[in-house]
Amino acid sequence: MRIRDFIETEEKLIFAITSYYHPSDKYLAFLRYCPSESGRRRGKETFKKIASTQESFELLEKNFPEHLFFSEATNSRLQCVPKEKVSKIYYPSQRLREIYEKPGDALEQKVIALSELFSEIPRNKKGVSGSILLNLHEKNSDIDFVVYGIKNYENTREILRQLFEENNIRPLNEEEWLEVYAKRFPGHKTLSFKEFLCHEQRKFHKGVIEGTVFDILLVRDFDEIKEKYSDKKFRRFEKVKIRCSVTDASLAFDSPAIYKVACEDGRIREVASFTHTYAGQAFEGEEIEVCGFLEEVTGKENYFRIVVGTTREAEGEYIKLKKGSYD
């Protein structure tokens, strides 16, 4: 199981996979949809989208505590799907094949059109995730377009940049960016809109096709997944703020986004972001300011890292270019 895959359980709970690495008896995942009397319909079923980290934990604590466990590896409580609870697995690449074979509504037609714009990427290295994967999309839903493999993903971003220049597809306008900003920063303004926009517009991982916003999402190929769940352990400490330089951003668009860094405190060698807001936030050679939680990593190598996005909303946690870089 990899990130961007989804699992449905016996209780009709729908979880998004959150890691490439899993314990032997369960999958690390995050609750995204649950049965409800009102919400998004799929046949005779209706599902509610979970709005926040707090809501998801409260729902599981009250009704489905078996989907929570204390992880000794991360020294924290995580959400999971025990393997015996799995009812169905949703794979983005399989869903894209199904859409090609039998496209349904107008949004699925746009998925095919988007895929064809990236025709240089083999079809078996592409997929579609999110609500479209689950057949829970609405006519105004975004497209979460998946690309498998780091090199394929970088090629897709370059193709998108060229498409923008050739006017074959357009970037988001200010109104659309404001809508994204409101979703990313609900109830808080950890980054100003100006800061957010200056970082986002240079990422080339988001655009608009026929009026529909899409994201391009990286999933590592199987041969690019080198570690195991038990290879590392993490111990979290206090919240800190540092400045450092990025030495390797090859996994900046992954989940978590990983930035290898160099800073005055030589112990801190990595910044990891668990929120999509800070994916692709900086590139190799750039100076960044980071506010997050210090973690000690032990395993084959021992070092410290800063974690950004300890909740989905990541209030008060951020990665941004050193002030002046985007003024």
JOJOPE-V590739 format. One record per residue. N is the residue number from 1. RES is the residue in three letters. SS is DSSP state (H for helix, E for strand, C for the rest). OMEGA is omega as a letter, one per 40 degrees, with the letter a starting at -180 (* if undefined). D_LAST is the distance of its C-alpha to the last C-alpha in Angstrom with 2 decimals. Layout:
BEGIN
n->(N & N)
res->(RES & RES)
ss->(SS & SS)
omega->(OMEGA & OMEGA)
d_last->(D_LAST & D_LAST)
END
This chain:
BEGIN
n->(1 & 2 & 3 & 4 & 5 & 6 & 7 & 8 & 9 & 10 & 11 & 12 & 13 & 14 & 15 & 16 & 17 & 18 & 19 & 20 & 21 & 22 & 23 & 24 & 25 & 26 & 27 & 28 & 29 & 30 & 31 & 32 & 33 & 34 & 35 & 36 & 37 & 38 & 39 & 40 & 41 & 42 & 43 & 44 & 45 & 46 & 47 & 48 & 49 & 50 & 51 & 52 & 53 & 54 & 55 & 56 & 57 & 58 & 59 & 60 & 61 & 62 & 63 & 64 & 65 & 66 & 67 & 68 & 69 & 70 & 71 & 72 & 73 & 74 & 75 & 76 & 77 & 78 & 79 & 80 & 81 & 82 & 83 & 84 & 85 & 86 & 87 & 88 & 89 & 90 & 91 & 92 & 93 & 94 & 95 & 96 & 97 & 98 & 99 & 100 & 101 & 102 & 103 & 104 & 105 & 106 & 107 & 108 & 109 & 110 & 111 & 112 & 113 & 114 & 115 & 116 & 117 & 118 & 119 & 120 & 121 & 122 & 123 & 124 & 125 & 126 & 127 & 128 & 129 & 130 & 131 & 132 & 133 & 134 & 135 & 136 & 137 & 138 & 139 & 140 & 141 & 142 & 143 & 144 & 145 & 146 & 147 & 148 & 149 & 150 & 151 & 152 & 153 & 154 & 155 & 156 & 157 & 158 & 159 & 160 & 161 & 162 & 163 & 164 & 165 & 166 & 167 & 168 & 169 & 170 & 171 & 172 & 173 & 174 & 175 & 176 & 177 & 178 & 179 & 180 & 181 & 182 & 183 & 184 & 185 & 186 & 187 & 188 & 189 & 190 & 191 & 192 & 193 & 194 & 195 & 196 & 197 & 198 & 199 & 200 & 201 & 202 & 203 & 204 & 205 & 206 & 207 & 208 & 209 & 210 & 211 & 212 & 213 & 214 & 215 & 216 & 217 & 218 & 219 & 220 & 221 & 222 & 223 & 224 & 225 & 226 & 227 & 228 & 229 & 230 & 231 & 232 & 233 & 234 & 235 & 236 & 237 & 238 & 239 & 240 & 241 & 242 & 243 & 244 & 245 & 246 & 247 & 248 & 249 & 250 & 251 & 252 & 253 & 254 & 255 & 256 & 257 & 258 & 259 & 260 & 261 & 262 & 263 & 264 & 265 & 266 & 267 & 268 & 269 & 270 & 271 & 272 & 273 & 274 & 275 & 276 & 277 & 278 & 279 & 280 & 281 & 282 & 283 & 284 & 285 & 286 & 287 & 288 & 289 & 290 & 291 & 292 & 293 & 294 & 295 & 296 & 297 & 298 & 299 & 300 & 301 & 302 & 303 & 304 & 305 & 306 & 307 & 308 & 309 & 310 & 311 & 312 & 313 & 314 & 315 & 316 & 317 & 318 & 319 & 320 & 321 & 322 & 323 & 324 & 325 & 326 & 327)
res->(MET & ARG & ILE & ARG & ASP & PHE & ILE & GLU & THR & GLU & GLU & LYS & LEU & ILE & PHE & ALA & ILE & THR & SER & TYR & TYR & HIS & PRO & SER & ASP & LYS & TYR & LEU & ALA & PHE & LEU & ARG & TYR & CYS & PRO & SER & GLU & SER & GLY & ARG & ARG & ARG & GLY & LYS & GLU & THR & PHE & LYS & LYS & ILE & ALA & SER & THR & GLN & GLU & SER & PHE & GLU & LEU & LEU & GLU & LYS & ASN & PHE & PRO & GLU & HIS & LEU & PHE & PHE & SER & GLU & ALA & THR & ASN & SER & ARG & LEU & GLN & CYS & VAL & PRO & LYS & GLU & LYS & VAL & SER & LYS & ILE & TYR & TYR & PRO & SER & GLN & ARG & LEU & ARG & GLU & ILE & TYR & GLU & LYS & PRO & GLY & ASP & ALA & LEU & GLU & GLN & LYS & VAL & ILE & ALA & LEU & SER & GLU & LEU & PHE & SER & GLU & ILE & PRO & ARG & ASN & LYS & LYS & GLY & VAL & SER & GLY & SER & ILE & LEU & LEU & ASN & LEU & HIS & GLU & LYS & ASN & SER & ASP & ILE & ASP & PHE & VAL & VAL & TYR & GLY & ILE & LYS & ASN & TYR & GLU & ASN & THR & ARG & GLU & ILE & LEU & ARG & GLN & LEU & PHE & GLU & GLU & ASN & ASN & ILE & ARG & PRO & LEU & ASN & GLU & GLU & GLU & TRP & LEU & GLU & VAL & TYR & ALA & LYS & ARG & PHE & PRO & GLY & HIS & LYS & THR & LEU & SER & PHE & LYS & GLU & PHE & LEU & CYS & HIS & GLU & GLN & ARG & LYS & PHE & HIS & LYS & GLY & VAL & ILE & GLU & GLY & THR & VAL & PHE & ASP & ILE & LEU & LEU & VAL & ARG & ASP & PHE & ASP & GLU & ILE & LYS & GLU & LYS & TYR & SER & ASP & LYS & LYS & PHE & ARG & ARG & PHE & GLU & LYS & VAL & LYS & ILE & ARG & CYS & SER & VAL & THR & ASP & ALA & SER & LEU & ALA & PHE & ASP & SER & PRO & ALA & ILE & TYR & LYS & VAL & ALA & CYS & GLU & ASP & GLY & ARG & ILE & ARG & GLU & VAL & ALA & SER & PHE & THR & HIS & THR & TYR & ALA & GLY & GLN & ALA & PHE & GLU & GLY & GLU & GLU & ILE & GLU & VAL & CYS & GLY & PHE & LEU & GLU & GLU & VAL & THR & GLY & LYS & GLU & ASN & TYR & PHE & ARG & ILE & VAL & VAL & GLY & THR & THR & ARG & GLU & ALA & GLU & GLY & GLU & TYR & ILE & LYS & LEU & LYS & LYS & GLY & SER & TYR & ASP)
ss->(C & C & C & C & C & E & E & E & E & C & C & C & C & E & E & E & E & C & C & C & C & C & C & C & C & E & E & E & E & E & E & E & E & E & E & E & E & E & E & E & E & E & C & C & E & E & E & E & E & C & C & C & H & H & H & H & H & H & H & H & H & H & H & C & H & H & H & E & E & E & E & C & C & C & C & E & E & E & E & E & E & E & H & H & H & E & E & E & E & E & C & H & H & H & H & H & H & H & H & H & H & C & C & C & C & H & H & H & H & H & H & H & H & H & H & H & H & C & C & C & C & C & H & H & H & E & E & E & E & H & H & H & H & C & C & C & C & C & C & C & C & C & E & E & E & E & E & E & C & H & H & H & H & H & H & H & H & H & H & H & H & H & H & H & H & C & C & C & C & E & C & C & C & H & H & H & H & H & H & H & H & H & H & H & C & C & C & C & C & C & C & C & H & H & H & H & H & H & H & H & C & C & C & C & C & E & E & E & E & C & C & E & E & E & E & E & E & E & E & C & C & H & H & H & C & C & C & C & H & H & H & C & E & E & E & E & E & E & E & E & E & E & E & E & E & E & E & E & E & E & E & C & C & C & C & C & E & E & E & E & E & E & C & C & C & C & C & E & E & E & E & E & E & C & C & H & H & H & C & C & C & C & C & C & C & C & E & E & E & E & E & E & E & E & E & E & E & E & C & C & C & C & E & E & E & E & E & E & C & C & C & C & C & C & C & C & C & E & E & E & E & C & C & C & C & C & C)
omega->(a & i & a & i & i & i & i & a & i & a & a & i & a & a & i & i & a & a & i & a & a & i & a & a & a & i & i & a & a & a & a & a & i & i & a & i & i & a & a & a & i & a & i & a & i & a & i & i & a & a & a & i & a & a & a & i & a & i & a & i & a & a & a & a & i & i & i & i & i & a & i & i & a & a & a & i & a & i & a & i & i & a & i & i & a & i & a & i & a & a & a & a & i & i & i & i & a & i & i & a & a & i & a & a & a & a & i & i & i & i & i & i & i & i & a & i & i & a & i & i & a & a & a & i & i & i & i & a & i & a & i & i & a & a & i & a & i & a & a & i & i & i & i & a & a & i & a & i & a & a & i & a & i & i & i & i & i & i & a & i & i & i & i & a & a & i & i & i & a & i & i & i & a & i & i & i & i & i & i & a & a & i & a & a & a & i & i & a & a & i & i & i & i & i & i & a & a & i & a & a & i & a & a & i & a & i & a & i & i & i & a & i & i & i & i & a & i & i & i & i & a & a & i & i & a & a & i & a & a & a & a & i & a & i & a & i & a & i & a & i & a & i & a & i & a & i & a & i & a & i & a & a & i & i & e & i & a & i & i & a & i & i & a & i & a & i & a & a & a & i & a & i & i & i & a & i & a & i & i & a & a & a & a & i & a & i & a & i & a & i & a & a & i & i & i & i & i & a & i & i & i & a & i & i & i & i & i & a & i & i & i & a & i & i & i & i & a & i & i & i & i & a & a & a & a & i & *)
d_last->(41.37 & 37.68 & 34.47 & 34.31 & 38.13 & 39.59 & 42.85 & 45.15 & 47.65 & 51.19 & 49.94 & 47.66 & 44.51 & 41.77 & 39.48 & 36.57 & 37.02 & 34.32 & 35.31 & 36.96 & 39.24 & 41.88 & 44.86 & 48.23 & 49.22 & 46.07 & 42.77 & 39.49 & 38.08 & 36.38 & 38.11 & 36.59 & 39.55 & 42.84 & 45.88 & 45.79 & 47.86 & 44.96 & 41.89 & 41.56 & 44.89 & 46.24 & 49.84 & 51.62 & 48.97 & 46.13 & 43.10 & 40.44 & 36.91 & 35.97 & 32.95 & 31.90 & 32.61 & 34.71 & 36.76 & 37.57 & 38.79 & 40.80 & 42.47 & 43.47 & 44.67 & 46.88 & 48.26 & 47.62 & 47.30 & 48.42 & 44.92 & 43.49 & 44.14 & 43.15 & 41.74 & 42.89 & 40.45 & 37.39 & 39.25 & 38.11 & 39.47 & 38.58 & 39.62 & 41.95 & 44.60 & 47.94 & 49.32 & 52.47 & 50.45 & 48.91 & 50.25 & 48.00 & 45.18 & 42.67 & 41.29 & 38.46 & 40.16 & 43.47 & 42.04 & 40.54 & 44.00 & 45.59 & 43.30 & 44.14 & 47.82 & 47.88 & 44.78 & 45.08 & 42.85 & 40.16 & 37.39 & 39.37 & 39.80 & 36.02 & 35.94 & 38.34 & 36.39 & 33.20 & 35.24 & 36.71 & 33.36 & 33.05 & 36.66 & 35.98 & 35.65 & 39.19 & 40.02 & 41.17 & 37.68 & 36.16 & 36.62 & 35.50 & 34.84 & 34.13 & 36.26 & 37.53 & 38.90 & 40.83 & 41.97 & 40.39 & 37.89 & 37.79 & 37.18 & 33.55 & 32.82 & 30.03 & 31.07 & 30.43 & 31.20 & 32.16 & 32.22 & 34.41 & 33.68 & 30.57 & 31.19 & 32.00 & 28.77 & 26.66 & 28.80 & 28.23 & 24.44 & 24.95 & 27.48 & 25.14 & 22.49 & 25.40 & 26.69 & 23.48 & 23.76 & 27.45 & 26.95 & 29.51 & 27.36 & 24.16 & 20.90 & 20.39 & 19.64 & 17.58 & 20.79 & 21.57 & 18.21 & 18.81 & 22.23 & 21.01 & 18.57 & 21.59 & 23.72 & 21.41 & 20.81 & 24.22 & 24.70 & 21.63 & 17.85 & 17.04 & 13.62 & 12.20 & 12.54 & 8.89 & 8.55 & 11.89 & 11.38 & 8.55 & 11.02 & 14.08 & 13.76 & 14.05 & 17.03 & 19.69 & 21.93 & 22.17 & 23.44 & 25.98 & 29.58 & 31.90 & 29.94 & 29.72 & 26.61 & 27.12 & 25.72 & 26.70 & 27.81 & 28.95 & 32.36 & 33.72 & 37.07 & 40.00 & 40.25 & 36.64 & 37.55 & 38.91 & 39.29 & 41.56 & 41.12 & 43.09 & 41.36 & 38.85 & 38.89 & 36.05 & 36.21 & 33.45 & 32.66 & 30.30 & 26.68 & 24.40 & 20.81 & 20.08 & 17.68 & 18.96 & 18.64 & 19.70 & 22.98 & 24.13 & 22.46 & 25.54 & 26.06 & 22.50 & 23.68 & 26.96 & 28.07 & 27.46 & 24.40 & 25.06 & 22.82 & 24.78 & 23.03 & 23.80 & 23.20 & 25.06 & 27.35 & 29.09 & 30.64 & 27.54 & 27.41 & 25.92 & 23.52 & 25.06 & 23.61 & 26.28 & 24.10 & 23.00 & 19.57 & 18.54 & 20.51 & 18.71 & 15.60 & 15.41 & 17.42 & 19.66 & 18.35 & 14.95 & 14.29 & 14.11 & 14.78 & 17.75 & 19.76 & 23.14 & 26.80 & 28.41 & 31.18 & 33.93 & 34.94 & 38.53 & 40.40 & 41.02 & 38.14 & 37.03 & 33.43 & 30.79 & 27.86 & 25.27 & 25.81 & 23.19 & 24.78 & 28.07 & 28.40 & 27.43 & 25.10 & 23.47 & 22.80 & 21.05 & 20.60 & 17.49 & 15.89 & 12.16 & 10.25 & 10.12 & 7.42 & 5.09 & 5.98 & 3.83 & 0.00)
END
